[in-house]
Amino acid sequence: MSQYRNFEIETTIVPDAAGQYEAAFVLRRKQGNPEQQGGESGQQAGQETRYEFPPVGSYMTPDDAREQTEAWAHKWIDANFSE
């Protein structure tokens, strides 16, 4: 699992029918303050939003699959959640 901005990126590498590798990934976006535990005001701890993507690519090695998929995830995050 890796981190990018306020997202965690979890990749799952699977072999495809051709003997190469595909990578599926899940993004988890942290929202709010995860260290806040209720307190006097009754506010809840931070929430998490999950984005799931199907397996993509056809890569020669698991490392290539992970690297390229994480790069794609970074681009998706940047395109959809500009700061």
N, C-alpha and C positions, 0 to 999 in steps of 0.2 A: 504494500500500500504506500502511496506517495501523497504528498500535500502540494497544493497549488492554490495560492490566494486563500480563500476561506473554504476550500473544497478538499475532500479526501478522494483520491482516485484509487479504486480497487480493480485490478485487472485479473482476468481468468484466461489462461492460455490453454488452448485445446488443439490437438492435431486434427488436420482436415483429411479428406479422403485421398488427397494427392501426396500425403506424407509431409506436408508443410504445416504451418501453424496459423491459427486464427486467434484473435483476442477479443473477448467481450469485456465490457467495463461498466462499472457503476460509479457515479459521482454522488457524493454526499455533501450537501451544502449546510454549513453551520450557520444558524441565525440566532441572534440575541446573545446573551452573555451566559455561556455554559457553566460558569462558576457561581452564578447566582442561584441560591437554593431556597427560594421562597422568601424568607425574611419577614419583617413586620408588614410590609406592604402586600404580601401574598403573591408577588410576581413569580412566575414559573421560570425554571431554568431554560436555557436556550433550546430551540427546536432544530430539527434536522429535516431537510428536503432531499429526496432521493431521485436521481435520474438514471435510468437503466438503458443500456445500448446493446444491441445484438452483436454476435461475433462478426468481425470485419477483417479483411485483408487475407493475404496468403504469403506468409513470411518464411524464410529459410530456417530461422532459429527462434527459439522462445524469447531470447534477448531482443532480437529484432522486432518481434511482435509486440513486446512490452514497450520498447522505446518508441516505436512509431505510434502505437495506440495512445500512450501518454502525451505525445506531441499533438496528436489529433484532439485529445481531450482539452489540452491547454488552449488550442485555437477555438474550440467550441465554447469554452468558458469565456474567453476574451470577447467573442462575437456576441454572446448572449447576456453577459453581465459586465458591461464596461464600467469602469470606476469614474 
